[in-house]
Amino acid sequence: MPLILHSVASDNLLTDILENILEVEQQQPETKTSLKRPVNSIPQLNVSENEAEYYVQVDLPGVSKDQIDLSMNAGNILILKGERKITLEQKDTDKYHISERTFGKFERRLRLPNCINLDDVDASLENGVLTLRYAKKRKIDEKKKILIK
């Protein structure tokens, strides 16, 4: 699926994020469901920014916050792990005509830029969408006089 970049940041940080998605992500084992077929349950995401913040939105329908593990390693890599569990009972006599829902463990990694403020991060899960907000570190635009005491 192609990535579409709607706007380019002045310092190309958003472009760097998108390029790093392909570099770091999709390090997960193949899983199987009770439907006896391999599945790819990597959640899809959007990355955006404004002047003050970066946003990562991840589609996680049917996944509760207790089933999600979020962490950040020393290389500013966001690690999202979890499991979408099968929510239906399957009988041996059941015959599926279409089965597009994916289940199983997933892991997604995303390198974030160094200019994020790790002390100002929010995460929320609403209507099957995990939203992460990372504040950007403030840039010093002007020369500031420092008083010596």
Buried (B, 14 or more C-beta within 10 A) or exposed (E): EEEEEEEEBEEEBBEBBBEBBEEBBEEBEEBEBEEEEEBEBBBEBEBEBEEEBBBBBBEBEEBEEEBBEBEBEEEBBBBBBBBBEEEEEEEEEEEEEEEEBBBBBBBBBBBBBEBBEEEEBEBEBEEEBBBBBBBBBEEEEEEEEEEEE
